[in-house]
Amino acid sequence: MKTLVGVMLAASPLAAQLRPVSTYSIVARDSATGQIGVAVQSHWFAVGQIVPWAEAGVGAVATQSFVDPSYGKLGLDLLRAGKSAAEALHALLHGDAACQVRQVGMIDAKGMVATFTGSRDIIAAGGIAGHQSAPTHVQCGSSGGTLLVGRDFAVQANLMANDMVWPAMARSFTESTGDLADRMLAALDAAQAAGGDIRGKQSAALVVVSATGTGRPWHDRMFDVRVDDHAAPLAELRRLVAVQRAYNHMNAGDLAVERGEAASALREYAAAEQIAATTPGIPRSRHAEMLYWHAVALVNMKRVEESLPLFARAFELEPAWRELTRRLPRSGLLPDDDLLIKRITASQLRRR
């Protein structure tokens, strides 16, 4: 992926210097939870490396077209400093001599959005902001482009098969249900169904961060998944979101165990197992692991009888977990009780 750094379009032909990272993307906020997200698909390798940026309690940025990745970092810096999405994007555009080939979507922690499409982005190109005000022309570089300001979400696309792509994204996001990740996935699917990138499909990414930052970025990211090179990147992205959703439940279960909230922990583990068991494309080994750690938690709650059927199912899916069981007492993850360990490892499913 090539980036545009310090290029003056007036000095030389566009085609001689640049290569477009064309894409369709969405930045959005869930008004109920305050979660903020960004999702993208492109016919370019590893689009998730450069287009999507997000920080909990701050906002999200999608920087694309003839991409300048500094819009991501600098945009978040400005939002963190208290600028609105429109103010931050204005500031970056006015400092960019090549803004007419940029396309950027930005959302702040309050859900205010701004989306810009440069006048020289490759058509079909455009964007929509939720509840948007009238379009305004931003003069920057040699010709500038169109800025839209609104709230809740912004979609933007360039080098599309037609000009129905971004309206389809906006409709889908507005009309869809589910959490923020689900609704952004629906918007990406709608873009592809409307024609998508004229070159086809290759990579995709989705990031969702929490409403407020904890100072621990690894904790604040609810979803952070990428598909770098795939024949069906949106289907694979959806599968990975399901996998991460299951592991989010597992992590929540572990935290509930630490707090002594047994009932909550078991609900979270069961939710994870349900996702793993019913989502196409999730390997048996993932389901086995979720069953296994659920069973370990039950043993440590002194509910051994309830744990044994789960151990048996895990061992049937992945026999290697039997050997792991023998190693856990040394690390304190299971009681150091030989009879108990033998009982667990002997667990088998009952056949009718």
C-alpha positions as CSV (number, residue, x, y, z in Angstrom):
1,M,0.0,0.0,0.0
2,K,1.5,3.3,-1.1
3,T,0.9,6.5,0.8
4,L,0.8,10.1,-0.4
5,V,3.3,12.2,1.5
6,G,4.0,15.8,0.5
7,V,2.8,15.4,-3.1
8,M,1.7,18.5,-4.9
9,L,-0.8,17.5,-7.6
10,A,-0.2,20.6,-9.6
11,A,3.4,19.6,-10.2
12,S,2.8,16.3,-12.0
13,P,0.1,14.0,-13.2
14,L,-1.8,12.0,-10.7
15,A,-1.2,8.6,-12.3
16,A,2.5,9.1,-12.3
17,Q,2.8,9.4,-8.5
18,L,-0.1,7.8,-6.7
19,R,-2.0,4.6,-6.2
20,P,-5.5,4.7,-4.7
21,V,-6.5,2.7,-1.6
22,S,-10.1,2.7,-2.6
23,T,-12.6,1.4,-0.2
24,Y,-15.9,1.8,1.5
25,S,-16.1,2.4,5.2
26,I,-18.2,3.5,8.1
27,V,-17.5,5.3,11.4
28,A,-20.3,5.1,13.9
29,R,-21.4,5.3,17.5
30,D,-24.0,3.3,19.4
31,S,-26.2,5.8,21.2
32,A,-27.3,3.3,23.8
33,T,-23.8,2.1,24.9
34,G,-21.6,4.9,23.7
35,Q,-19.4,2.4,21.9
36,I,-17.5,3.8,18.9
37,G,-16.5,1.9,15.8
38,V,-15.1,1.8,12.3
39,A,-15.3,-0.8,9.6
40,V,-13.9,-1.1,6.1
41,Q,-13.6,-3.3,3.0
42,S,-11.2,-2.8,0.1
43,H,-9.7,-4.5,-2.9
44,W,-6.3,-3.9,-1.4
45,F,-4.0,-6.0,0.8
46,A,-4.4,-5.5,4.6
47,V,-6.7,-2.5,4.5
48,G,-6.9,-2.8,8.3
49,Q,-3.3,-1.7,8.7
50,I,-4.0,1.9,7.6
51,V,-7.6,2.9,7.1
52,P,-9.3,2.3,10.5
53,W,-8.3,4.2,13.7
54,A,-10.2,4.2,17.0
55,E,-9.6,5.1,20.6
56,A,-12.0,4.6,23.5
57,G,-13.6,7.7,24.8
58,V,-12.1,9.7,21.9
59,G,-13.5,8.7,18.5
60,A,-12.7,6.9,15.3
61,V,-11.3,7.8,11.9
62,A,-11.4,6.1,8.4
63,T,-8.7,7.6,6.1
64,Q,-8.8,6.4,2.5
65,S,-8.7,7.1,-1.2
66,F,-5.1,8.4,-1.9
67,V,-4.5,7.7,1.7
68,D,-2.5,9.8,4.2
69,P,-2.3,7.6,7.4
70,S,-1.4,10.6,9.5
71,Y,-5.1,11.6,9.4
72,G,-5.7,8.7,11.7
73,K,-3.2,9.5,14.4
74,L,-3.5,13.3,14.1
75,G,-7.3,13.1,14.0
76,L,-7.5,11.1,17.2
77,D,-5.0,13.6,18.8
78,L,-7.2,16.5,17.9
79,L,-10.4,14.7,19.2
80,R,-8.6,13.9,22.4
81,A,-7.7,17.5,22.8
82,G,-11.4,18.4,22.7
83,K,-12.0,19.2,19.0
84,S,-15.3,18.1,17.4
85,A,-15.1,15.7,14.5
86,A,-15.8,18.6,12.1
87,E,-13.2,20.9,13.7
88,A,-10.5,18.2,13.7
89,L,-11.2,17.3,10.0
90,H,-11.2,20.9,8.9
91,A,-7.8,21.5,10.6
92,L,-6.3,18.5,8.9
93,L,-7.7,19.4,5.5
94,H,-6.4,22.9,5.6
95,G,-2.9,21.7,6.3
96,D,-2.9,19.2,3.4
97,A,-1.8,20.4,0.0
98,A,-3.3,17.3,-1.6
99,C,-6.6,17.2,0.2
100,Q,-8.5,17.0,-3.1
101,V,-7.6,13.3,-3.3
102,R,-8.4,12.4,0.3
103,Q,-11.5,10.8,1.6
104,V,-12.0,10.8,5.4
105,G,-14.7,9.9,7.9
106,M,-14.4,11.0,11.5
107,I,-16.6,10.6,14.6
108,D,-16.1,12.0,18.1
109,A,-17.0,10.6,21.5
110,K,-20.3,12.6,21.5
111,G,-21.4,11.0,18.2
112,M,-20.8,14.0,16.0
113,V,-19.5,13.1,12.6
114,A,-17.8,14.6,9.6
115,T,-17.1,13.0,6.2
116,F,-15.0,14.6,3.4
117,T,-14.7,13.5,-0.3
118,G,-12.1,15.2,-2.3
119,S,-13.0,16.6,-5.7
120,R,-10.4,14.4,-7.4
121,D,-11.2,11.1,-5.8
122,I,-11.8,8.4,-8.4
123,I,-15.5,8.0,-9.1
124,A,-17.9,6.8,-8.1
125,A,-17.1,8.5,-4.8
126,G,-19.2,10.2,-2.1
127,G,-20.4,10.0,1.4
128,I,-23.4,10.4,3.8
129,A,-23.5,11.6,7.4
130,G,-26.4,10.7,9.7
131,H,-28.8,13.5,10.2
132,Q,-26.5,15.6,8.0
133,S,-26.6,19.3,7.4
134,A,-26.3,20.9,4.0
135,P,-23.0,20.0,2.1
136,T,-20.3,22.6,2.2
137,H,-17.3,23.1,0.0
138,V,-13.9,23.1,1.7
139,Q,-11.2,24.9,-0.2
140,C,-7.9,23.3,0.3
141,G,-5.0,22.1,-1.9
142,S,-5.7,23.0,-5.5
143,S,-9.5,22.4,-5.5
144,G,-10.8,21.0,-2.2
145,G,-13.9,18.9,-1.8
146,T,-17.2,18.3,-0.1
147,L,-17.7,18.1,3.6
148,L,-20.8,16.7,5.4
149,V,-21.5,17.1,9.1
150,G,-24.0,15.2,11.1
151,R,-24.3,12.7,14.0
152,D,-24.3,9.0,14.8
153,F,-22.6,7.7,11.7
154,A,-20.8,8.5,8.4
155,V,-20.3,6.3,5.4
156,Q,-17.8,7.1,2.6
157,A,-16.7,5.3,-0.5
158,N,-14.6,5.8,-3.6
159,L,-13.8,3.9,-6.8
160,M,-17.1,2.2,-6.5
161,A,-19.0,0.4,-9.2
162,N,-21.8,3.0,-9.0
163,D,-23.1,5.8,-6.9
164,M,-25.7,3.6,-5.0
165,V,-23.1,2.1,-2.7
166,W,-22.8,4.6,0.1
167,P,-26.6,5.3,0.2
168,A,-27.1,1.6,0.6
169,M,-24.7,1.6,3.5
170,A,-26.5,4.5,5.2
171,R,-29.9,2.8,4.8
172,S,-28.7,-0.5,6.1
173,F,-27.0,0.9,9.2
174,T,-30.1,3.0,10.0
175,E,-32.5,0.2,9.6
176,S,-30.5,-2.7,11.0
177,T,-30.7,-4.1,14.6
178,G,-28.1,-5.6,16.9
179,D,-25.0,-4.1,18.5
180,L,-22.6,-1.8,16.8
181,A,-20.5,-4.5,15.3
182,D,-23.6,-6.2,13.8
183,R,-24.9,-2.9,12.3
184,M,-21.5,-2.0,10.8
185,L,-21.2,-5.5,9.3
186,A,-24.7,-5.0,7.8
187,A,-23.6,-1.7,6.2
188,L,-20.5,-3.4,4.6
189,D,-22.7,-6.2,3.3
190,A,-25.1,-3.6,1.8
191,A,-22.2,-1.8,0.1
192,Q,-21.1,-5.0,-1.5
193,A,-24.6,-6.0,-2.6
194,A,-25.0,-2.6,-4.2
195,G,-21.9,-3.1,-6.3
196,G,-19.0,-2.4,-4.0
197,D,-15.5,-1.7,-5.2
198,I,-15.3,-1.8,-9.0
199,R,-12.1,-3.9,-8.7
200,G,-13.6,-6.6,-6.4
201,K,-12.9,-7.7,-2.8
202,Q,-9.7,-8.5,-0.9
203,S,-9.5,-7.3,2.7
204,A,-11.6,-6.0,5.5
205,A,-11.4,-4.8,9.1
206,L,-13.6,-3.8,12.0
207,V,-12.8,-2.1,15.3
208,V,-15.2,-1.3,18.2
209,V,-14.0,0.5,21.3
210,S,-15.7,1.3,24.6
211,A,-17.4,4.6,25.4
212,T,-14.8,5.6,28.0
213,G,-11.1,4.8,28.1
214,T,-9.6,3.0,31.0
215,G,-5.9,3.7,30.2
216,R,-5.6,0.1,29.2
217,P,-6.2,0.1,25.4
218,W,-6.1,-3.7,25.3
219,H,-9.1,-3.7,27.6
220,D,-11.0,-1.0,25.8
221,R,-11.3,-2.8,22.4
222,M,-14.4,-4.8,22.3
223,F,-13.7,-6.0,18.7
224,D,-10.5,-5.7,16.7
225,V,-10.5,-8.0,13.8
226,R,-8.8,-8.0,10.3
227,V,-9.0,-10.0,7.1
228,D,-5.8,-9.2,5.2
229,D,-6.2,-11.3,2.0
230,H,-9.3,-13.4,1.3
231,A,-11.6,-14.3,-1.6
232,A,-14.6,-13.5,0.6
233,P,-13.4,-10.9,3.1
234,L,-16.8,-9.9,4.4
235,A,-17.9,-13.4,5.2
236,E,-14.6,-14.0,6.9
237,L,-14.8,-10.8,8.8
238,R,-18.3,-11.8,10.1
239,R,-16.9,-15.2,11.2
240,L,-14.1,-13.5,13.1
241,V,-16.5,-11.1,14.8
242,A,-18.4,-14.1,16.0
243,V,-15.2,-15.8,17.3
244,Q,-14.2,-12.6,19.1
245,R,-17.8,-12.3,20.5
246,A,-17.5,-15.8,21.9
247,Y,-14.1,-15.1,23.5
248,N,-15.4,-11.8,24.9
249,H,-18.0,-13.9,26.8
250,M,-15.2,-16.2,28.0
251,N,-13.2,-13.3,29.3
252,A,-16.3,-11.9,31.0
253,G,-16.8,-15.3,32.6
254,D,-13.3,-15.4,33.9
255,L,-13.7,-11.9,35.4
256,A,-17.0,-13.0,37.0
257,V,-15.2,-16.0,38.6
258,E,-12.6,-13.6,40.1
259,R,-15.4,-11.5,41.6
260,G,-17.0,-14.6,43.0
261,E,-20.1,-14.2,40.8
262,A,-20.6,-17.9,39.9
263,A,-24.0,-17.6,38.2
264,S,-22.8,-14.7,36.0
265,A,-19.7,-16.6,35.1
266,L,-21.6,-19.7,34.0
267,R,-24.0,-17.6,31.9
268,E,-21.1,-16.1,30.1
269,Y,-19.4,-19.4,29.5
270,A,-22.6,-20.9,28.2
271,A,-23.1,-17.9,25.8
272,A,-19.6,-18.4,24.4
273,E,-20.2,-22.1,23.8
274,Q,-23.5,-21.4,22.1
275,I,-21.8,-19.1,19.6
276,A,-18.9,-21.6,19.0
277,A,-21.4,-24.4,18.4
278,T,-23.7,-22.6,16.1
279,T,-21.5,-20.4,14.0
280,P,-20.4,-21.9,10.7
281,G,-16.7,-22.1,10.2
282,I,-15.6,-22.1,13.9
283,P,-13.3,-25.1,14.3
284,R,-14.1,-27.8,16.8
285,S,-10.9,-27.0,18.8
286,R,-12.4,-23.5,19.7
287,H,-15.5,-25.1,21.0
288,A,-13.5,-27.6,22.9
289,E,-11.5,-24.9,24.6
290,M,-14.6,-23.0,25.8
291,L,-16.1,-26.2,27.2
292,Y,-12.9,-27.0,28.9
293,W,-12.4,-23.8,30.8
294,H,-16.1,-23.7,31.7
295,A,-15.5,-27.2,33.3
296,V,-12.3,-26.0,35.1
297,A,-14.3,-23.1,36.6
298,L,-17.0,-25.5,37.8
299,V,-14.3,-27.7,39.5
300,N,-12.9,-24.7,41.3
301,M,-16.4,-23.8,42.4
302,K,-16.6,-27.3,43.9
303,R,-19.2,-28.4,41.4
304,V,-17.3,-31.4,40.1
305,E,-20.3,-33.5,39.0
306,E,-21.5,-30.6,36.8
307,S,-18.0,-30.3,35.2
308,L,-17.6,-33.9,34.1
309,P,-20.0,-33.9,31.1
310,L,-18.3,-30.7,29.9
311,F,-14.9,-32.3,30.2
312,A,-16.1,-35.3,28.3
313,R,-17.4,-33.2,25.4
314,A,-14.2,-31.2,25.3
315,F,-12.1,-34.4,25.2
316,E,-14.2,-35.9,22.4
317,L,-13.7,-32.7,20.3
318,E,-10.0,-32.4,21.1
319,P,-8.3,-35.4,23.0
320,A,-5.1,-33.3,23.8
321,W,-7.1,-31.6,26.6
322,R,-6.8,-34.7,28.7
323,E,-3.0,-34.4,28.8
324,L,-3.4,-30.7,29.6
325,T,-5.6,-31.6,32.6
326,R,-2.7,-33.5,34.2
327,R,-0.5,-30.4,34.0
328,L,-2.8,-27.8,35.5
329,P,-2.4,-28.6,39.2
330,R,1.2,-27.5,39.2
331,S,0.1,-24.1,38.0
332,G,-2.7,-23.9,40.6
333,L,-5.5,-24.0,38.0
334,L,-6.9,-27.3,39.3
335,P,-6.7,-28.9,42.7
336,D,-3.6,-31.0,43.4
337,D,-5.7,-34.1,43.9
338,D,-4.6,-37.2,41.9
339,L,-7.9,-39.0,42.3
340,L,-9.8,-35.9,41.1
341,I,-7.5,-35.6,38.1
342,K,-7.9,-39.2,37.2
343,R,-11.7,-38.9,37.5
344,I,-11.7,-35.9,35.2
345,T,-9.4,-37.5,32.5
346,A,-11.5,-40.6,32.5
347,S,-14.6,-38.6,31.6
348,Q,-16.4,-39.9,28.6
349,L,-19.7,-39.1,26.9
350,R,-22.5,-41.6,27.6
351,R,-23.7,-43.3,24.4
352,R,-27.3,-44.3,24.1
